[in-house]
Amino acid sequence: MVLPNPVTNVLRLKIQDSKGQEVQASLTDAVGREVLHRQFVPETNTHQEEFGVSDLPTGMFFLKVVTETKQATLKVVKL
């Protein structure tokens, strides 16, 4: 889950049930260029990761989140 959406400054990614698993998150623009990438290992079952996006242009982005057992792509609107 991503909050808030649309976003202006800080995008928050909430991940559940991934404690101890490597998580890779990449934000790409509408053309497919990667604009942010983060790799982390949650220490709790409910984890929140923050991404500073204030420097990104307005538009549509896609946040791809990959763990050992799951994969999801979330649509994000930057204002």
Beta strands, then each sheet from edge to edge (+ up, - down):
strand 1: 2-3
strand 2: 10-16
strand 3: 23-29
strand 4: 34-40
strand 5: 46-52
strand 6: 59-66
strand 7: 71-78
sheet 1: 1+ 2- 5+
sheet 2: 4+ 3- 6+ 7-
end
